Every structure is written in C-alpha cells, then in structure tokens.
C-alpha cells in the first residue's frame, strides 16, 4: 500500500512539474514575439529601408547598391576612353608632323660645317620637337597614358562584374522572397509591426533595370581590351571565373597560363589534393606549380571556358598572372600599341 502511494505521489509531482514548465514556456515570448523588428533583422537577416517600411533581403540591398553605381561607371568609362582616343590621335598627328621637321633639320645639320654656330640651335630645336610626341607604338608606356589605361581597365572590369552580379542577385532575391512568403514567423512579425510593413522587392521584377544592363554590358563586352606596357610587360585585364578582376601579362610564346595562388583563392576555385605538381621556368628561374582547370576567363566579349592553367606557389605571388596564345584556341590575339588596344578576333 505504501509503495502504491509513493508511486502515485511521484506521478502527481511529475505531472504538476510538467504543467508548470509548460505554463512557464507558454508565458515566455519568442525573440520574434518580443521584438518583431529585431527578429526580422537577426533571425531572417532583413534590412528595412530608411524611407519606408519595406524589409529587404541582403541580395536586394547589394543589387540596389550596384544599380546605383552603373551610370557613374558609364560616365567615367566613356570620358576616360574618349580622352585616351584623343591623346592617341593627337600624339600620332604631332609625331608625323614633327618627324618631317626633324628629318629636314637633320639634313641641314649634315650639310652644315662642323664649326657652324647655328648647329647648336638646330640640335636644340630637334630635342624640343622630340619631346612633343612619342612614337605611336610607345605611347602605351608613357606614365600618364599608362595610368589612364590602368584606370580604364579597372572601370571596364568593374562594370562587367557589376552586370554579372546584378543578374545573379536578381535570381537570388527572387528565390529569397518566394521563401519568405511562406514563412509564418515573418508574416506574424510584419503583422505586429503594422499593416504598412512588408517584404521587398522594391521593384516588381526589376524589368527596366535588367533591360538597361545590355547598354552597360556593351561598353565592356568588346572584342578589344585596353593594353599598356609596365615593367617591360604588355598587360591587360580579365575576369577569373566571373568573380575576380585579374591583370594578365601577355606572352607571345606558347607557354601555359600562370595564376597566382591568391587569385585562385579569391575566385573561389579549389586545387584538388591530387593535382599534378610541375616545374616551370618563370622570370629565368624554375618554379613549382600545380595544374588546375579554370571554369572560365572573360576578356571583354570573349569567354574562354575550361582553361588549363598552372597555379604558382604562394612564395611566387609577386609574379602575378600571365597568358598567351595557347589559352586562346580559335582566336587571333594582336597587340596594337599605337591604338592602345589588344584585339581578339575569331579565326
């Protein structure tokens, strides 16, 4: 009898405790119920726009930022491009005119007597004329022109990368808002904040913005690239795996494409554990590198896919990236320094 009473007592206490715990739990508000705005920010990573009660997913916040930069990028790019074209045209004109004058002055020098007092003045005239312009093929190495070509390269790569990212972000935000539409916790939090609170998107479909992307893409997706000479290397820019802008050095010989380890890492690419290790000569020294297949490299309008490359060790980071004809199968690549361009044409 005593045993039965003890069992009943334990059962009663267990049930009472369970009821008490359930009551306490029911009385404890969830984070979302306690502060719906904080719930949306912390638990769903949403951000409310400053001028309204619309809550945006991170993809739309980033998309809005990129869209806001497009017109400025276009304006800066076009202005820089026109300025470089004018510089090249003016330099060519002055160079050709001065060549004729210099040739004429040199003929006068050759016909002059050794002790002719006019010779020094003629030599000074020649030096002044030579300073006014450079041989067109050398213009892309002049420091001021080189600086502007680097800036143009960076603007084009940034614009192309923005276009690619905007399209990716639009797909992402569409999927995100579709999920949120069925999220009961989000629906409840918005209701508690007020009838005017809602999730994005700010623009339904972003049709106008997406249609304008082609206009911006055309500025960067050309069959030519700005090219410049730096440290005796011909350089130009490209996108690695549509993720990272990379400056390449052009190599005329059929050597493998070389990449720095940091570039590969920044592009989100991985090197297989069993990737082949090879020895390659770079800058007159033997280096160790590992083979990789790069999914894509974009150069203006040209998209190369599944490009074999060698990734240098982190110790050789200063060597940067280089590429040559081997990577451009099916294309002819020509450096046109007098036009400040590297042109890529289908064979």
C-alpha positions in Angstrom: 0.0 0.0 0.0 2.8 2.3 0.9 4.6 1.5 -2.4 1.4 2.3 -4.3 1.1 5.6 -2.5 4.7 6.6 -3.3 4.2 5.8 -6.9 1.1 7.9 -7.1 2.9 10.7 -5.3 5.8 10.6 -7.8 3.4 10.6 -10.8 1.4 13.5 -9.4 4.6 15.5 -8.8 5.8 14.7 -12.3 2.5 15.8 -13.9 2.5 19.0 -11.8 6.0 19.8 -12.8 5.2 19.2 -16.5 2.2 21.5 -16.3 4.3 24.2 -14.5 7.1 24.0 -17.1 4.6 24.2 -20.0 3.0 27.2 -18.4 6.3 29.0 -18.0 7.3 28.1 -21.5 4.0 29.4 -22.9 4.4 32.7 -21.0 7.9 33.2 -22.4 7.7 35.3 -25.6 9.9 34.2 -28.5 12.6 36.6 -29.8 10.3 37.4 -32.7 7.3 37.9 -30.5 9.2 40.0 -28.0 10.6 42.4 -30.7 9.4 41.7 -34.3 11.8 44.2 -35.8 14.8 42.6 -34.0 13.6 39.1 -35.1 13.5 40.2 -38.8 17.0 41.7 -38.5 18.7 38.9 -36.6 16.8 35.8 -37.4 16.0 36.5 -41.1 18.8 38.9 -41.9 16.3 41.5 -43.3 17.0 45.2 -43.6 14.4 48.0 -43.5 14.9 50.8 -45.9 15.3 54.2 -44.3 12.4 55.9 -46.1 9.7 53.4 -45.6 8.6 50.1 -44.0 9.8 47.7 -46.6 12.2 44.9 -45.5 14.8 43.8 -47.9 16.9 40.6 -48.2 20.7 41.1 -48.4 20.7 40.3 -52.2 18.4 43.2 -52.9 20.4 45.6 -50.7 23.5 44.7 -52.7 21.7 44.9 -56.0 20.4 48.4 -55.2 24.0 49.5 -54.4 25.3 48.1 -57.7 22.5 49.6 -59.8 23.2 53.0 -58.2 26.8 52.9 -59.5 26.1 52.0 -63.1 25.5 55.4 -64.5 28.6 56.8 -62.8 30.7 53.9 -64.1 29.4 54.5 -67.6 30.1 58.2 -67.4 33.7 57.8 -66.1 34.5 55.0 -68.5 33.3 56.9 -71.6 35.1 60.1 -70.5 38.3 58.2 -70.0 38.0 56.3 -73.2 37.4 59.5 -75.3 40.3 61.2 -73.6 42.7 58.3 -74.4 41.5 58.2 -78.1 42.1 61.9 -78.4 45.5 61.6 -76.8 46.5 58.8 -79.3 45.1 60.7 -82.3 46.9 64.0 -81.3 50.2 62.2 -80.5 50.1 60.4 -83.9 49.4 63.7 -85.7 52.2 65.6 -83.9 54.6 62.7 -84.2 54.1 62.5 -88.0 54.4 66.3 -88.4 57.5 66.6 -86.2 59.2 63.6 -88.0 59.2 65.6 -91.2 60.5 68.7 -89.4 63.2 66.7 -87.6 64.3 64.9 -90.8 64.6 68.3 -92.5 66.6 69.8 -89.6 68.9 66.8 -89.6 69.6 67.2 -93.3 70.5 70.8 -92.6 72.8 69.6 -89.8 74.5 67.1 -92.1 75.1 69.8 -94.7 76.5 72.3 -92.2 80.1 72.9 -91.4 81.4 71.5 -88.2 82.0 74.8 -86.6 78.8 76.4 -87.8 77.3 78.4 -84.8 73.8 77.5 -86.0 74.3 73.8 -85.3 73.7 74.1 -81.6 70.4 75.9 -82.1 69.3 73.3 -84.6 70.1 70.5 -82.3 68.1 72.2 -79.5 65.1 72.5 -81.9 65.3 68.8 -82.6 65.3 67.9 -78.9 62.3 70.2 -78.3 60.4 68.6 -81.2 61.2 65.1 -79.9 59.7 65.9 -76.5 56.3 66.9 -78.0 55.3 63.4 -79.0 56.5 59.8 -78.8 56.5 57.1 -81.4 52.9 55.9 -81.5 53.9 52.3 -80.7 55.5 53.6 -77.5 52.5 55.7 -76.3 51.1 52.9 -74.1 54.2 53.0 -71.9 54.2 56.8 -71.2 53.5 57.1 -67.5 50.4 59.4 -67.7 48.9 57.3 -70.6 49.7 54.1 -68.7 48.0 55.4 -65.6 44.8 56.2 -67.5 44.9 52.9 -69.3 45.1 51.1 -66.0 42.1 53.1 -64.7 40.1 52.4 -67.9 40.9 48.7 -67.5 39.7 48.7 -63.9 36.5 50.6 -64.8 35.6 48.1 -67.6 36.2 45.1 -65.3 34.2 46.7 -62.5 31.3 47.4 -64.9 31.3 43.9 -66.4 31.5 42.4 -62.9 28.6 44.6 -61.7 26.4 43.5 -64.7 27.1 39.8 -63.9 26.5 40.2 -60.2 23.2 42.2 -60.7 21.8 39.3 -62.8 22.9 36.8 -60.2 21.5 38.8 -57.3 18.2 39.2 -59.1 17.8 35.5 -59.3 18.8 35.1 -55.7 16.4 37.7 -54.3 13.5 36.3 -56.3 14.1 32.9 -54.6 14.6 34.5 -51.2 11.3 36.4 -51.3 9.5 33.3 -52.5 10.7 31.5 -49.4 9.7 34.4 -47.1 6.2 34.5 -48.5 5.6 31.1 -46.8 7.5 31.9 -43.6 4.8 32.1 -40.8 7.2 33.8 -38.3 8.0 36.6 -40.8 4.3 37.1 -41.7 3.5 37.3 -38.0 6.3 39.8 -37.2 5.3 42.0 -40.1 1.7 42.0 -38.9 2.7 43.0 -35.4 4.8 45.9 -36.8 1.9 47.3 -38.7 -0.2 46.9 -41.9 2.3 49.0 -43.9 5.2 46.8 -43.2 6.1 44.3 -45.9 9.0 42.5 -47.5 10.5 43.5 -50.9 11.2 43.7 -53.7 11.2 47.4 -54.1 10.6 47.0 -57.8 8.4 44.2 -59.1 10.6 42.1 -61.4 13.2 44.9 -61.9 12.4 44.7 -65.6 13.5 48.2 -66.5 16.8 47.9 -64.6 17.5 44.5 -66.2 16.8 45.7 -69.7 19.3 48.5 -69.2 22.1 46.1 -68.4 22.7 45.4 -72.1 23.5 49.1 -72.6 26.2 48.9 -69.9 27.4 45.5 -70.9 28.2 46.7 -74.4 30.8 49.2 -73.1 32.9 46.4 -71.6 32.0 43.4 -73.8 34.1 44.4 -76.8 36.5 42.5 -79.0 39.3 44.7 -77.8 40.8 45.5 -74.4 42.9 48.5 -73.2 46.5 47.4 -73.1 49.6 49.1 -71.6 53.2 48.3 -71.0 54.6 48.2 -67.5 58.0 46.9 -66.4 58.6 45.8 -70.0 55.5 43.6 -69.9 52.3 44.1 -72.0 49.4 44.0 -69.7 45.6 43.8 -69.8 42.7 42.8 -67.6 40.2 39.9 -67.4 37.7 38.3 -65.1 38.6 35.0 -63.4 35.6 32.7 -63.1 33.4 35.8 -63.3 34.4 36.6 -59.8 37.7 38.4 -59.6 39.4 41.0 -61.8 42.9 39.9 -62.8 45.7 41.7 -64.6 47.5 39.4 -67.1 50.8 39.8 -68.7 50.8 38.8 -72.4 53.3 36.2 -73.5 53.8 35.7 -77.3 55.2 32.2 -76.9 53.0 29.2 -76.4 53.6 28.9 -72.7 51.0 27.7 -70.1 48.7 30.2 -68.4 50.0 31.1 -65.0 48.0 32.3 -62.0 48.9 33.4 -58.5 47.6 31.3 -55.6 45.7 34.3 -54.1 43.8 34.9 -57.4 42.6 31.3 -57.4 41.5 31.5 -53.8 39.7 34.8 -54.3 37.8 33.4 -57.2 36.5 30.5 -55.0 38.4 27.9 -57.0 39.9 24.9 -55.3 43.0 22.9 -56.2 42.4 19.2 -56.0 44.5 17.3 -53.4 45.8 15.1 -56.2 46.5 17.9 -58.6 49.7 17.3 -60.6 52.7 19.3 -59.4 55.0 20.5 -62.2 58.2 22.6 -62.6 58.0 25.7 -64.8 60.5 28.4 -65.7 59.3 31.9 -64.9 61.5 35.0 -64.9 64.6 32.9 -65.6 64.0 30.6 -62.6 62.5 27.2 -62.0 59.3 27.4 -60.1 56.8 24.8 -58.7 53.2 25.0 -59.8 50.1 22.8 -59.7 47.7 22.1 -62.6 44.1 23.4 -62.5 41.2 23.7 -64.9 39.7 27.2 -64.7 36.0 27.1 -65.5 36.0 30.5 -67.2 38.1 33.5 -68.1 36.4 36.5 -69.6 38.2 39.1 -71.7 35.7 41.7 -73.0 33.2 39.9 -75.2 35.4 36.7 -75.3 34.6 34.0 -72.8 37.1 31.2 -72.5 35.9 28.0 -70.7 37.8 25.1 -69.1 41.2 26.8 -69.4 44.2 24.7 -68.3 46.4 26.7 -66.0 49.3 26.4 -63.6 48.9 27.9 -60.1 52.2 29.2 -58.7 53.1 28.7 -55.1 52.3 31.5 -52.6 56.1 32.2 -52.5 55.9 33.4 -56.1 52.9 35.7 -55.6 54.9 38.7 -57.0 55.0 37.1 -60.4 51.2 37.7 -60.9 49.4 36.1 -63.9 50.3 35.6 -67.5 48.6 34.2 -70.5 49.4 33.6 -74.2 48.1 32.2 -77.5 47.7 28.7 -76.0 44.7 29.8 -74.0 43.0 31.5 -77.0 42.4 28.5 -79.2 40.2 29.6 -82.1 41.1 33.2 -81.7 43.8 35.5 -83.1 45.2 38.0 -80.5 47.0 41.1 -81.7 48.6 43.8 -79.6 48.1 47.2 -81.3 50.0 49.6 -79.1 49.5 52.6 -81.4 45.7 52.2 -80.7 46.3 51.4 -77.1 44.4 48.1 -77.7 44.7 44.3 -77.6 42.3 42.9 -80.2 40.8 39.4 -80.1 39.3 38.1 -83.3 37.8 34.7 -84.2 39.9 32.7 -86.6 
